[in-house]
C-alpha cells in the first residue's frame, strides 16, 4: 500500500512538472531592455523586484550601462546576476543605449523599462495580451504610477499648432469629453484601454515586427522626445500606439535625467520637442508652435501673479524660460 502511494505521488509530481514545463514553453518571450547611468542602488533594487515577480512571460534581461562611475555595473552583477550587462565606457544617451539593446534583442516582444521603474506582477504579460488584441499595435504603454500610487500622465497627443492654440486660448471652452479625447492632463485619467498618439518610453512594450519596420530610436535626441519621435514615425507607417491600464508600472521618475540635467531638465525636454517639431513640420510651423506655447504660458504666469500665488508664478516663469529659443534664453543670463 505504501509503495502504491509513493508511486502515485511520483506520478502526480511528474504530471505537475510536465504541466509547468508546458506552461513555460507556451509563455510569450520578452526581452526587457534597461539603460543605466549612475543609479546603482535604485536600479539594482528595481530590477530585483522585476525578476522576483511573475510577469506572465519568459523574460531575458538586457542592460546597457552608459559609463556609470558610481558602481552600477558591479552592483548589478552582484545583486542581479541574471542580467546580461553591457558595461559601456561612453554615455550614448537613452536613445543610443536603447539601440544597442535592440541590436542584442531576439525576442518577439521588447519591453523598454527605465532604470528607476519596476512592473507590478503580471504587467508585462498583460501588455503582450493587449498587443495581441491589436495586431497593428507597434507599442503598448503601461499605466505609470509613482511608488505612492499617484498617477503619472504618460500618454499624450502629438504636438500641433492647433493644440497649442487651444491650450493657449480655448482650454476653458473645451467640454470634459473633448479634453479627455485630447488626452489633456487634467481630463484623461488613464483609466481605460485606448489608442493614443504617443507614450513616454519609461515602460513601453514594442512589437519586434514594428521595430524592424519603423527602425531604431533617433540618436539625435540624446535624452527626451526620442519616444515621441519614434511613435510619430510608427504612425506614419500605419502602426498604432495603445494604452493598457491593467498593466501597472511603478516609476520614481527622472533618476538619471536629474543627475545629468538637474533644473535644466525641462529646457532639455522642450529643446528636443521643438527640434522634433521642426523636422516633422518645418521651421515656420515650429516658430508658430513655440509662439503659441509662450503665449499660453505667459497668460498663466500673469494670472498667477494677479492671484499673488508666488509658487505658481515661479513655476510658469521657469516654464516660459524653458520654452524660449536657446539663444534668447542665453541672452537673459
RAPE-V122676 format. One record per pair of residues at least 12 apart in sequence whose ideal C-beta (glycine too) atoms are under 10 Angstrom apart, sorted by the first residue. I is the first residue (numbers start at 1). J is the second residue. If there is no record, write none. Layout:
i:I j:J
i:I j:J
This chain:
i:24 j:58
i:25 j:58
i:26 j:58
i:27 j:55
i:27 j:56
i:27 j:57
i:27 j:58
i:27 j:59
i:27 j:125
i:27 j:128
i:28 j:55
i:28 j:56
i:28 j:57
i:28 j:58
i:28 j:59
i:28 j:107
i:28 j:108
i:28 j:109
i:28 j:124
i:28 j:125
i:28 j:127
i:28 j:128
i:28 j:129
i:28 j:131
i:28 j:132
i:29 j:57
i:29 j:58
i:29 j:59
i:29 j:60
i:29 j:106
i:29 j:107
i:29 j:108
i:29 j:109
i:29 j:128
i:30 j:55
i:30 j:56
i:30 j:57
i:30 j:58
i:30 j:59
i:30 j:60
i:30 j:61
i:30 j:105
i:30 j:107
i:30 j:108
i:30 j:109
i:30 j:110
i:30 j:111
i:30 j:124
i:30 j:125
i:30 j:127
i:30 j:128
i:30 j:205
i:30 j:206
i:30 j:208
i:31 j:58
i:31 j:59
i:31 j:60
i:31 j:61
i:31 j:62
i:31 j:84
i:31 j:101
i:31 j:102
i:31 j:104
i:31 j:105
i:31 j:106
i:31 j:107
i:31 j:108
i:31 j:109
i:31 j:110
i:31 j:111
i:31 j:112
i:31 j:206
i:31 j:208
i:32 j:47
i:32 j:50
i:32 j:51
i:32 j:55
i:32 j:57
i:32 j:59
i:32 j:60
i:32 j:61
i:32 j:62
i:32 j:63
i:32 j:83
i:32 j:101
i:32 j:105
i:32 j:107
i:32 j:109
i:32 j:110
i:32 j:111
i:32 j:112
i:32 j:113
i:32 j:119
i:32 j:124
i:32 j:205
i:33 j:60
i:33 j:61
i:33 j:62
i:33 j:63
i:33 j:64
i:33 j:97
i:33 j:98
i:33 j:99
i:33 j:100
i:33 j:101
i:33 j:102
i:33 j:104
i:33 j:105
i:33 j:107
i:33 j:110
i:33 j:111
i:33 j:112
i:33 j:113
i:33 j:204
i:33 j:206
i:34 j:46
i:34 j:47
i:34 j:50
i:34 j:61
i:34 j:62
i:34 j:63
i:34 j:64
i:34 j:65
i:34 j:76
i:34 j:80
i:34 j:83
i:34 j:85
i:34 j:97
i:34 j:98
i:34 j:101
i:34 j:111
i:34 j:112
i:34 j:113
i:34 j:114
i:34 j:115
i:34 j:116
i:34 j:117
i:35 j:62
i:35 j:63
i:35 j:64
i:35 j:65
i:35 j:66
i:35 j:86
i:35 j:88
i:35 j:91
i:35 j:92
i:35 j:93
i:35 j:94
i:35 j:95
i:35 j:96
i:35 j:97
i:35 j:98
i:35 j:99
i:35 j:100
i:35 j:101
i:35 j:112
i:35 j:113
i:35 j:114
i:35 j:115
i:35 j:201
i:35 j:223
i:35 j:256
i:36 j:63
i:36 j:64
i:36 j:65
i:36 j:66
i:36 j:67
i:36 j:68
i:36 j:70
i:36 j:72
i:36 j:73
i:36 j:75
i:36 j:76
i:36 j:83
i:36 j:85
i:36 j:87
i:36 j:88
i:36 j:97
i:36 j:114
i:36 j:115
i:36 j:116
i:36 j:255
i:36 j:256
i:37 j:64
i:37 j:65
i:37 j:66
i:37 j:67
i:37 j:68
i:37 j:69
i:37 j:70
i:37 j:72
i:37 j:88
i:37 j:91
i:37 j:92
i:37 j:93
i:37 j:94
i:37 j:97
i:37 j:115
i:37 j:223
i:37 j:255
i:37 j:256
i:37 j:257
i:37 j:259
i:37 j:260
i:38 j:65
i:38 j:66
i:38 j:67
i:38 j:68
i:38 j:69
i:38 j:70
i:38 j:71
i:38 j:72
i:38 j:91
i:38 j:115
i:38 j:255
i:38 j:256
i:38 j:259
i:38 j:260
i:39 j:65
i:39 j:68
i:39 j:70
i:39 j:72
i:39 j:75
i:39 j:114
i:39 j:115
i:39 j:116
i:39 j:252
i:39 j:255
i:39 j:256
i:39 j:258
i:39 j:259
i:40 j:65
i:40 j:68
i:40 j:69
i:40 j:70
i:40 j:71
i:40 j:72
i:40 j:73
i:40 j:74
i:40 j:75
i:40 j:76
i:40 j:79
i:40 j:115
i:41 j:70
i:41 j:71
i:41 j:72
i:41 j:75
i:41 j:79
i:42 j:72
i:42 j:75
i:42 j:115
i:42 j:116
i:42 j:117
i:42 j:252
i:42 j:255
i:42 j:256
i:43 j:63
i:43 j:65
i:43 j:68
i:43 j:70
i:43 j:72
i:43 j:75
i:43 j:76
i:43 j:79
i:43 j:80
i:43 j:83
i:43 j:114
i:43 j:115
i:43 j:116
i:43 j:117
i:43 j:118
i:43 j:255
i:43 j:256
i:44 j:71
i:44 j:72
i:44 j:74
i:44 j:75
i:44 j:76
i:44 j:77
i:44 j:78
i:44 j:79
i:44 j:80
i:44 j:83
i:44 j:115
i:45 j:75
i:45 j:79
i:45 j:80
i:45 j:116
i:45 j:118
i:46 j:80
i:46 j:113
i:46 j:114
i:46 j:115
i:46 j:116
i:46 j:117
i:46 j:118
i:46 j:119
i:46 j:250
i:46 j:251
i:46 j:252
i:46 j:255
i:47 j:61
i:47 j:63
i:47 j:75
i:47 j:76
i:47 j:79
i:47 j:80
i:47 j:82
i:47 j:83
i:47 j:113
i:47 j:115
i:47 j:117
i:47 j:118
i:48 j:76
i:48 j:79
i:48 j:80
i:48 j:82
i:48 j:83
i:48 j:118
i:49 j:117
i:49 j:118
i:49 j:119
i:49 j:120
i:49 j:121
i:49 j:250
i:50 j:80
i:50 j:82
i:50 j:83
i:50 j:111
i:50 j:113
i:50 j:117
i:50 j:118
i:50 j:119
i:50 j:121
i:50 j:123
i:50 j:124
i:50 j:249
i:51 j:80
i:51 j:81
i:51 j:82
i:51 j:83
i:51 j:118
i:52 j:118
i:52 j:121
i:53 j:118
i:53 j:119
i:53 j:120
i:53 j:121
i:53 j:122
i:53 j:123
i:53 j:124
i:54 j:121
i:54 j:122
i:54 j:124
i:54 j:125
i:55 j:111
i:55 j:119
i:55 j:120
i:55 j:121
i:55 j:122
i:55 j:123
i:55 j:124
i:55 j:125
i:55 j:126
i:55 j:127
i:55 j:128
i:55 j:247
i:56 j:121
i:56 j:122
i:56 j:123
i:56 j:124
i:56 j:125
i:56 j:126
i:56 j:127
i:56 j:128
i:56 j:129
i:56 j:247
i:57 j:107
i:57 j:109
i:57 j:111
i:57 j:122
i:57 j:123
i:57 j:124
i:57 j:125
i:57 j:126
i:57 j:127
i:57 j:128
i:57 j:129
i:58 j:107
i:58 j:109
i:59 j:82
i:59 j:107
i:59 j:109
i:59 j:111
i:59 j:124
i:59 j:125
i:60 j:82
i:60 j:83
i:60 j:84
i:60 j:104
i:60 j:105
i:60 j:106
i:60 j:107
i:61 j:76
i:61 j:80
i:61 j:82
i:61 j:83
i:61 j:84
i:61 j:85
i:61 j:111
i:61 j:113
i:62 j:83
i:62 j:84
i:62 j:85
i:62 j:86
i:62 j:100
i:62 j:101
i:62 j:102
i:62 j:104
i:62 j:105
i:62 j:106
i:62 j:107
i:62 j:110
i:62 j:111
i:63 j:76
i:63 j:77
i:63 j:80
i:63 j:83
i:63 j:84
i:63 j:85
i:63 j:86
i:63 j:87
i:63 j:97
i:63 j:101
i:63 j:104
i:63 j:113
i:63 j:115
i:64 j:84
i:64 j:85
i:64 j:86
i:64 j:87
i:64 j:88
i:64 j:92
i:64 j:94
i:64 j:96
i:64 j:97
i:64 j:98
i:64 j:99
i:64 j:100
i:64 j:101
i:64 j:104
i:65 j:85
i:65 j:86
i:65 j:87
i:65 j:88
i:65 j:89
i:65 j:91
i:65 j:97
i:65 j:115
i:66 j:86
i:66 j:87
i:66 j:88
i:66 j:89
i:66 j:90
i:66 j:91
i:66 j:92
i:66 j:93
i:66 j:94
i:66 j:96
i:66 j:97
i:66 j:100
i:66 j:115
i:66 j:256
i:66 j:260
i:67 j:87
i:67 j:88
i:67 j:89
i:67 j:90
i:67 j:91
i:67 j:92
i:67 j:97
i:68 j:87
i:68 j:88
i:68 j:91
i:68 j:115
i:68 j:256
i:68 j:259
i:70 j:259
i:72 j:85
i:72 j:87
i:72 j:115
i:73 j:85
i:73 j:86
i:73 j:87
i:73 j:88
i:74 j:87
i:76 j:115
i:84 j:101
i:84 j:104
i:86 j:100
i:86 j:101
i:86 j:104
i:88 j:100
i:91 j:222
i:91 j:223
i:91 j:256
i:91 j:260
i:92 j:219
i:92 j:222
i:93 j:217
i:93 j:219
i:93 j:220
i:93 j:221
i:93 j:222
i:93 j:223
i:93 j:224
i:93 j:226
i:93 j:256
i:93 j:260
i:94 j:112
i:94 j:114
i:94 j:115
i:94 j:201
i:94 j:217
i:94 j:219
i:94 j:221
i:94 j:222
i:94 j:223
i:94 j:224
i:94 j:226
i:94 j:227
i:94 j:256
i:94 j:257
i:95 j:201
i:95 j:216
i:95 j:217
i:95 j:218
i:95 j:219
i:95 j:220
i:95 j:221
i:95 j:222
i:95 j:223
i:95 j:224
i:95 j:225
i:95 j:226
i:95 j:227
i:95 j:229
i:95 j:230
i:96 j:216
i:96 j:217
i:96 j:218
i:96 j:219
i:96 j:221
i:96 j:222
i:96 j:223
i:96 j:226
i:97 j:115
i:97 j:217
i:97 j:219
i:97 j:223
i:97 j:256
i:98 j:110
i:98 j:112
i:98 j:201
i:98 j:206
i:98 j:216
i:98 j:217
i:98 j:219
i:98 j:226
i:98 j:227
i:98 j:230
i:99 j:215
i:99 j:216
i:99 j:217
i:99 j:218
i:99 j:219
i:99 j:226
i:100 j:216
i:101 j:216
i:102 j:206
i:102 j:208
i:102 j:211
i:102 j:212
i:102 j:215
i:102 j:216
i:102 j:217
i:103 j:216
i:105 j:206
i:105 j:208
i:105 j:211
i:106 j:208
i:107 j:208
i:108 j:128
i:108 j:131
i:108 j:207
i:108 j:208
i:108 j:209
i:109 j:124
i:109 j:125
i:109 j:127
i:109 j:128
i:109 j:131
i:109 j:132
i:109 j:140
i:109 j:205
i:109 j:206
i:109 j:207
i:109 j:208
i:110 j:139
i:110 j:204
i:110 j:205
i:110 j:206
i:110 j:207
i:110 j:208
i:110 j:210
i:110 j:211
i:111 j:123
i:111 j:124
i:111 j:127
i:111 j:128
i:111 j:140
i:111 j:142
i:111 j:203
i:111 j:204
i:111 j:205
i:111 j:206
i:111 j:249
i:112 j:139
i:112 j:200
i:112 j:201
i:112 j:202
i:112 j:203
i:112 j:204
i:112 j:205
i:112 j:206
i:112 j:217
i:112 j:227
i:112 j:230
i:113 j:142
i:113 j:201
i:113 j:202
i:113 j:203
i:113 j:204
i:113 j:205
i:113 j:249
i:113 j:251
i:114 j:144
i:114 j:200
i:114 j:201
i:114 j:202
i:114 j:203
i:114 j:204
i:114 j:249
i:114 j:251
i:114 j:252
i:114 j:253
i:114 j:254
i:114 j:255
i:114 j:256
i:114 j:257
i:115 j:202
i:115 j:252
i:115 j:255
i:115 j:256
i:116 j:147
i:116 j:202
i:116 j:250
i:116 j:251
i:116 j:252
i:116 j:253
i:116 j:254
i:116 j:255
i:116 j:256
i:116 j:257
i:116 j:258
i:117 j:142
i:117 j:144
i:117 j:145
i:117 j:147
i:117 j:152
i:117 j:202
i:117 j:203
i:117 j:249
i:117 j:250
i:117 j:251
i:117 j:252
i:117 j:253
i:117 j:255
i:118 j:147
i:118 j:203
i:118 j:249
i:118 j:250
i:118 j:251
i:118 j:252
i:119 j:142
i:119 j:203
i:119 j:247
i:119 j:248
i:119 j:249
i:119 j:250
i:119 j:251
i:120 j:142
i:120 j:143
i:120 j:145
i:120 j:246
i:120 j:247
i:120 j:248
i:120 j:249
i:120 j:250
i:121 j:248
i:122 j:246
i:122 j:247
i:122 j:248
i:123 j:142
i:123 j:143
i:123 j:203
i:123 j:205
i:123 j:244
i:123 j:246
i:123 j:247
i:123 j:248
i:123 j:249
i:123 j:250
i:124 j:142
i:124 j:203
i:124 j:205
i:124 j:247
i:124 j:249
i:125 j:247
i:126 j:140
i:126 j:142
i:126 j:205
i:126 j:244
i:126 j:245
i:126 j:246
i:126 j:247
i:126 j:248
i:127 j:139
i:127 j:140
i:127 j:141
i:127 j:142
i:127 j:203
i:127 j:204
i:127 j:205
i:127 j:206
i:127 j:242
i:127 j:243
i:127 j:244
i:127 j:246
i:127 j:247
i:127 j:249
i:128 j:140
i:128 j:205
i:128 j:207
i:128 j:244
i:128 j:247
i:129 j:244
i:129 j:246
i:129 j:247
i:130 j:142
i:130 j:193
i:130 j:205
i:130 j:242
i:130 j:243
i:130 j:244
i:130 j:245
i:130 j:246
i:130 j:247
i:131 j:205
i:131 j:206
i:131 j:207
i:131 j:210
i:131 j:242
i:131 j:244
i:132 j:207
i:133 j:193
i:133 j:242
i:133 j:244
i:134 j:193
i:134 j:195
i:134 j:207
i:134 j:240
i:134 j:241
i:134 j:242
i:134 j:244
i:135 j:207
i:135 j:209
i:135 j:240
i:136 j:195
i:136 j:207
i:136 j:210
i:136 j:234
i:136 j:238
i:136 j:239
i:136 j:240
i:136 j:241
i:136 j:242
i:137 j:195
i:137 j:205
i:137 j:206
i:137 j:207
i:137 j:210
i:137 j:234
i:137 j:239
i:137 j:240
i:137 j:241
i:137 j:242
i:137 j:244
i:138 j:204
i:138 j:205
i:138 j:206
i:138 j:207
i:138 j:209
i:138 j:210
i:138 j:211
i:138 j:213
i:138 j:214
i:138 j:230
i:138 j:231
i:138 j:233
i:138 j:234
i:138 j:235
i:138 j:237
i:138 j:238
i:138 j:239
i:138 j:240
i:138 j:241
i:138 j:242
i:139 j:196
i:139 j:198
i:139 j:199
i:139 j:201
i:139 j:204
i:139 j:205
i:139 j:206
i:139 j:207
i:139 j:210
i:139 j:211
i:139 j:214
i:139 j:227
i:139 j:230
i:139 j:231
i:139 j:234
i:139 j:239
i:139 j:240
i:139 j:241
i:139 j:242
i:139 j:243
i:140 j:193
i:140 j:196
i:140 j:199
i:140 j:203
i:140 j:204
i:140 j:205
i:140 j:206
i:140 j:207
i:140 j:240
i:140 j:241
i:140 j:242
i:140 j:243
i:140 j:244
i:140 j:247
i:141 j:154
i:141 j:155
i:141 j:190
i:141 j:196
i:141 j:198
i:141 j:199
i:141 j:200
i:141 j:201
i:141 j:202
i:141 j:203
i:141 j:204
i:141 j:205
i:141 j:227
i:141 j:231
i:141 j:241
i:141 j:242
i:141 j:243
i:141 j:244
i:141 j:245
i:141 j:247
i:141 j:249
i:142 j:154
i:142 j:190
i:142 j:199
i:142 j:202
i:142 j:203
i:142 j:204
i:142 j:205
i:142 j:243
i:142 j:244
i:142 j:245
i:142 j:246
i:142 j:247
i:142 j:248
i:142 j:249
i:142 j:250
i:142 j:251
i:143 j:155
i:143 j:190
i:143 j:191
i:143 j:203
i:143 j:243
i:143 j:244
i:143 j:245
i:143 j:246
i:143 j:247
i:143 j:248
i:143 j:249
i:143 j:251
i:144 j:190
i:144 j:199
i:144 j:200
i:144 j:202
i:144 j:203
i:144 j:248
i:144 j:249
i:144 j:250
i:144 j:251
i:144 j:253
i:145 j:190
i:145 j:248
i:145 j:249
i:145 j:250
i:145 j:251
i:146 j:250
i:146 j:251
i:146 j:252
i:146 j:253
i:147 j:250
i:147 j:251
i:147 j:252
i:147 j:253
i:148 j:250
i:149 j:248
i:149 j:250
i:151 j:185
i:151 j:188
i:151 j:189
i:151 j:190
i:151 j:191
i:151 j:245
i:152 j:190
i:152 j:200
i:152 j:202
i:152 j:203
i:152 j:249
i:152 j:250
i:152 j:251
i:152 j:252
i:152 j:253
i:153 j:183
i:153 j:184
i:153 j:185
i:153 j:186
i:153 j:188
i:153 j:189
i:153 j:190
i:153 j:200
i:154 j:183
i:154 j:190
i:154 j:196
i:154 j:198
i:154 j:199
i:154 j:200
i:154 j:201
i:154 j:202
i:154 j:203
i:154 j:204
i:154 j:227
i:154 j:243
i:154 j:249
i:154 j:251
i:155 j:183
i:155 j:188
i:155 j:190
i:155 j:194
i:155 j:195
i:155 j:196
i:155 j:197
i:155 j:198
i:155 j:199
i:155 j:200
i:155 j:231
i:155 j:241
i:155 j:242
i:155 j:243
i:156 j:182
i:156 j:183
i:156 j:184
i:156 j:185
i:156 j:188
i:156 j:196
i:156 j:197
i:156 j:198
i:156 j:199
i:156 j:200
i:156 j:227
i:156 j:228
i:156 j:231
i:157 j:181
i:157 j:182
i:157 j:183
i:157 j:184
i:157 j:188
i:157 j:196
i:157 j:197
i:157 j:198
i:158 j:183
i:158 j:196
i:158 j:197
i:158 j:198
i:158 j:228
i:158 j:231
i:158 j:232
i:158 j:235
i:158 j:276
i:158 j:277
i:158 j:280
i:159 j:197
i:159 j:198
i:159 j:225
i:159 j:228
i:159 j:232
i:159 j:273
i:159 j:274
i:159 j:276
i:159 j:277
i:159 j:280
i:159 j:281
i:159 j:286
i:159 j:289
i:159 j:293
i:160 j:197
i:160 j:277
i:160 j:280
i:160 j:281
i:160 j:285
i:160 j:289
i:160 j:292
i:161 j:277
i:161 j:281
i:161 j:284
i:161 j:285
i:161 j:286
i:161 j:287
i:161 j:288
i:161 j:289
i:161 j:290
i:161 j:291
i:161 j:292
i:161 j:293
i:162 j:289
i:162 j:292
i:163 j:182
i:163 j:183
i:163 j:184
i:163 j:289
i:163 j:292
i:163 j:293
i:164 j:277
i:164 j:288
i:164 j:289
i:164 j:290
i:164 j:291
i:164 j:292
i:164 j:293
i:164 j:294
i:164 j:295
i:164 j:296
i:165 j:288
i:165 j:289
i:165 j:291
i:165 j:292
i:165 j:293
i:165 j:295
i:165 j:296
i:166 j:178
i:166 j:179
i:166 j:182
i:166 j:184
i:166 j:292
i:166 j:296
i:167 j:182
i:167 j:184
i:167 j:292
i:167 j:293
i:167 j:295
i:167 j:296
i:167 j:297
i:167 j:300
i:168 j:291
i:168 j:292
i:168 j:293
i:168 j:294
i:168 j:295
i:168 j:296
i:168 j:297
i:168 j:298
i:168 j:299
i:168 j:300
i:169 j:292
i:169 j:295
i:169 j:296
i:169 j:299
i:171 j:184
i:171 j:186
i:171 j:187
i:171 j:296
i:171 j:300
i:174 j:187
i:175 j:187
i:180 j:192
i:180 j:194
i:181 j:194
i:182 j:197
i:183 j:196
i:183 j:197
i:183 j:198
i:183 j:243
i:188 j:243
i:189 j:245
i:190 j:243
i:190 j:245
i:191 j:243
i:191 j:245
i:192 j:243
i:192 j:244
i:192 j:245
i:192 j:246
i:193 j:242
i:193 j:243
i:193 j:244
i:193 j:245
i:193 j:246
i:193 j:247
i:194 j:242
i:194 j:243
i:194 j:244
i:194 j:245
i:195 j:240
i:195 j:241
i:195 j:242
i:195 j:243
i:196 j:231
i:196 j:240
i:196 j:241
i:196 j:242
i:196 j:243
i:197 j:228
i:197 j:231
i:197 j:232
i:197 j:235
i:197 j:240
i:197 j:241
i:198 j:225
i:198 j:227
i:198 j:228
i:198 j:229
i:198 j:230
i:198 j:231
i:198 j:232
i:198 j:234
i:198 j:235
i:198 j:241
i:199 j:227
i:199 j:228
i:199 j:231
i:199 j:241
i:199 j:242
i:199 j:243
i:200 j:224
i:200 j:227
i:200 j:228
i:200 j:231
i:200 j:251
i:200 j:253
i:201 j:217
i:201 j:224
i:201 j:225
i:201 j:226
i:201 j:227
i:201 j:228
i:201 j:230
i:201 j:231
i:202 j:227
i:202 j:249
i:202 j:251
i:202 j:252
i:202 j:253
i:202 j:254
i:203 j:247
i:203 j:248
i:203 j:249
i:203 j:250
i:203 j:251
i:204 j:227
i:204 j:230
i:204 j:231
i:204 j:241
i:204 j:249
i:205 j:242
i:205 j:244
i:205 j:247
i:206 j:230
i:206 j:234
i:207 j:234
i:207 j:239
i:209 j:239
i:210 j:230
i:210 j:234
i:210 j:237
i:210 j:239
i:210 j:240
i:210 j:241
i:211 j:230
i:211 j:234
i:213 j:233
i:213 j:234
i:213 j:237
i:213 j:238
i:213 j:239
i:214 j:230
i:214 j:231
i:214 j:232
i:214 j:233
i:214 j:234
i:214 j:235
i:214 j:236
i:214 j:237
i:214 j:239
i:215 j:230
i:215 j:233
i:215 j:234
i:215 j:237
i:216 j:230
i:217 j:229
i:217 j:230
i:217 j:233
i:218 j:230
i:218 j:232
i:218 j:233
i:218 j:272
i:218 j:275
i:218 j:276
i:218 j:279
i:220 j:272
i:220 j:275
i:220 j:276
i:220 j:279
i:221 j:268
i:221 j:271
i:221 j:272
i:221 j:273
i:221 j:275
i:221 j:276
i:222 j:260
i:222 j:268
i:222 j:272
i:223 j:256
i:223 j:257
i:223 j:260
i:223 j:261
i:223 j:265
i:223 j:268
i:223 j:269
i:223 j:272
i:224 j:257
i:224 j:261
i:224 j:265
i:224 j:266
i:224 j:267
i:224 j:268
i:224 j:269
i:224 j:270
i:224 j:271
i:224 j:272
i:224 j:273
i:224 j:276
i:225 j:268
i:225 j:269
i:225 j:270
i:225 j:271
i:225 j:272
i:225 j:273
i:225 j:274
i:225 j:275
i:225 j:276
i:225 j:277
i:226 j:272
i:226 j:276
i:227 j:241
i:228 j:269
i:228 j:272
i:228 j:273
i:228 j:276
i:228 j:277
i:228 j:280
i:229 j:272
i:229 j:273
i:229 j:275
i:229 j:276
i:229 j:279
i:229 j:280
i:232 j:276
i:232 j:277
i:232 j:279
i:232 j:280
i:233 j:280
i:236 j:280
i:254 j:269
i:257 j:269
i:263 j:318
i:263 j:322
i:264 j:322
i:265 j:322
i:266 j:318
i:266 j:319
i:266 j:321
i:266 j:322
i:266 j:323
i:267 j:318
i:267 j:319
i:267 j:321
i:267 j:322
i:267 j:323
i:267 j:324
i:267 j:326
i:267 j:329
i:268 j:322
i:269 j:322
i:270 j:290
i:270 j:293
i:270 j:319
i:270 j:321
i:270 j:322
i:270 j:323
i:270 j:324
i:270 j:326
i:271 j:322
i:271 j:323
i:271 j:324
i:271 j:325
i:271 j:326
i:271 j:329
i:273 j:286
i:273 j:289
i:273 j:290
i:273 j:293
i:273 j:323
i:274 j:286
i:274 j:287
i:274 j:289
i:274 j:290
i:274 j:293
i:274 j:323
i:274 j:325
i:274 j:326
i:277 j:289
i:277 j:290
i:278 j:290
i:286 j:325
i:287 j:325
i:289 j:323
i:290 j:323
i:290 j:324
i:290 j:325
i:291 j:323
i:293 j:319
i:293 j:320
i:293 j:322
i:293 j:323
i:294 j:319
i:294 j:320
i:294 j:323
i:294 j:324
i:294 j:325
i:296 j:316
i:296 j:319
i:296 j:320
i:296 j:323
i:297 j:315
i:297 j:316
i:297 j:317
i:297 j:318
i:297 j:319
i:297 j:320
i:297 j:321
i:297 j:322
i:297 j:323
i:298 j:316
i:298 j:317
i:298 j:319
i:298 j:320
i:298 j:323
i:299 j:316
i:300 j:312
i:300 j:313
i:300 j:315
i:300 j:316
i:300 j:319
i:300 j:320
i:301 j:313
i:301 j:314
i:301 j:315
i:301 j:316
i:301 j:317
i:301 j:318
i:301 j:319
i:301 j:320
i:302 j:316
i:303 j:316
i:304 j:316
i:304 j:317
i:305 j:317
